[in-house]
Amino acid sequence: MKLEYAEQRMKQRWYELVMAEQRGASEQELEDLYATYMQALEEYNRCSQAQARQYTGRKKRSASLAGQKKTA
């Protein structure tokens, strides 16, 4: 759930940046919007990595449990 929210937020920040550029926003505004987009991108990456670690952890536990069942 958090990953989807982070992805949507990142896409929204990108959209805001593109639209501001198209309407001729000032360089300072574009820099601020870019910084906001980069923060959203970093949050998305953190969420994605956390989800990948959780998946890997679950996969390892499942394999470990399967190995225990074979020996039991």
C-alpha positions in Angstrom: 0.0 0.0 0.0 2.7 2.4 0.9 4.6 1.7 -2.3 1.6 2.5 -4.4 1.1 5.8 -2.5 4.8 6.7 -3.0 4.6 5.9 -6.7 1.5 8.0 -7.1 3.1 10.9 -5.2 6.2 10.7 -7.3 4.2 10.7 -10.6 2.2 13.7 -9.3 5.4 15.7 -8.5 6.7 14.9 -12.0 3.5 16.1 -13.5 3.6 19.3 -11.5 7.2 19.9 -12.7 6.4 19.3 -16.3 3.3 21.5 -16.2 5.3 24.3 -14.5 8.0 24.1 -17.2 5.3 24.3 -19.9 3.7 27.4 -18.5 7.1 29.1 -18.2 7.7 29.0 -14.5 10.7 30.8 -13.1 14.0 28.9 -12.7 13.7 29.1 -8.9 10.2 27.5 -9.0 11.4 24.8 -11.4 14.3 24.0 -9.1 12.0 23.8 -6.1 9.7 21.5 -7.9 12.6 19.4 -9.1 13.8 19.1 -5.5 10.3 18.0 -4.4 10.2 15.5 -7.2 13.6 14.1 -6.2 12.4 13.7 -2.5 9.3 11.8 -3.8 11.5 9.6 -6.0 13.8 8.8 -3.0 10.8 7.9 -0.9 9.6 5.6 -3.7 13.0 4.0 -3.9 13.1 3.4 -0.1 9.6 1.9 -0.2 10.5 -0.3 -3.1 13.7 -1.6 -1.5 11.8 -2.2 1.8 9.2 -4.2 -0.1 11.9 -6.2 -1.9 13.5 -7.0 1.4 10.2 -8.2 2.9 9.6 -10.4 -0.1 13.1 -11.9 0.1 12.7 -12.5 3.8 9.3 -14.2 3.3 10.8 -16.3 0.5 13.7 -17.4 2.6 11.4 -18.3 5.5 9.2 -20.3 3.2 12.2 -22.2 1.9 13.5 -22.8 5.5 10.1 -24.1 6.6 9.9 -26.4 3.5 13.3 -27.7 4.4 12.2 -28.4 8.0 9.2 -30.3 6.8 11.4 -32.6 4.7 13.6 -33.5 7.6 10.7 -34.0 10.0 
